[in-house]
Amino acid sequence: MSALPTLITRGFTVTSTLHPDLARVTARIRKRSSGSRQEYLARLDQARQETPVRHGLSCTNLAHGCAAFDVQDKLVLREAIQPNIGIVSSYNDLLSAHQPLERFPKLIKEAAREVGAVAQFAGGVPAMCDGITQGQPGMELSLFSRDVIAMSTAVALSHNMFDAVLALGVCDKIVPGLLIGALSFGHLPAIFVPAGPMTSGLPNDEKAKVRQLYAEGKVSRDALVEAESRSYHGPGTCTFYGTANSNQMLMEVMGLHLPGASFVHPNTPLRDALTAAAARRAVRITALGDEYTPVGHVVDERAIANAVVGLLATGGSTNHTIHLVAIARAAGIQLTWDDFSELSACVPLLARIYPNGRSDVNRSCTKTS
């Protein structure tokens, strides 16, 4: 076993050992990516400013950027001393996973004000659901939507009004798109803010039984719809371990969530507290403070390798064999399927969550299945 250098992660000192295969793959990724990564980091260094970037805007630019703010927030923006947090959200009330995000901007703005900063809703991104479009023509747009989301995120951040980013999103293509877009402004700190999973509904075994009976012609379509509705029944992410919940696990593994934020239910005191804490943390890690933590430096070769390990260890969505490659490339890192393959040979499966097991994410977060 080779020694892993001491890491400083969100204020904690962590010393550990690294599996030789993981060390080898990580070193290979770093070597392969040397040129593109250095070019990426050079762009970040050029974009970084010690004072708020809006300080360099013309008077007309700045006036446009804060015209709709209330008097006190406008004063903070115009003085260009305290941080301004840009909120990019995938809110819509069609998708259960994204509906809770409606409340988040208000919570974030209030939390930012408490520590002397401000927050602005920078822009929204589209969010579609494979669970709704599966088998429909709209499904053909699904993967393409990731790149639209990435571009929409970059458009939102292009106004040069922000010192950090809070990215609000959950589901399949949305989180990868948000991260790819945020990495295009990788000199800014970015924290991802999830909504959490819905509470458990009709158990998977019972739902599968109704589906089987319907396929045999023994129950009506109304009975099938009722069973599905009892399963997908409220706000939050679908409770099986698909791409949406894999996204949340990966954001936490990569250090882009607050620790423990991934699987807390929507509209609960803890979820609201975590959302407010994300805003306060974003203020502290801007270039204006002593803990500057740009997202382009957080997402390095180690974080990408950790993400692959986390995906393999939890039996996460195979869609991330596409998404992680694209996320890595956005940070100047060249990840390949050979890296996945080599790590899969040494990383044990530590969890069995539906559809790989009987338990959903709620049970699996509290009890080993």
Beta strands, then each sheet from edge to edge (+ up, - down):
strand 1: 2-3
strand 2: 7-9
strand 3: 12-14
strand 4: 17-18
strand 5: 84-89
strand 6: 118-124
strand 7: 164-168
strand 8: 190-193
sheet 1: 1+ 4-
sheet 2: 2+ 3-
sheet 3: 6+ 5+ 7+ 8+
end
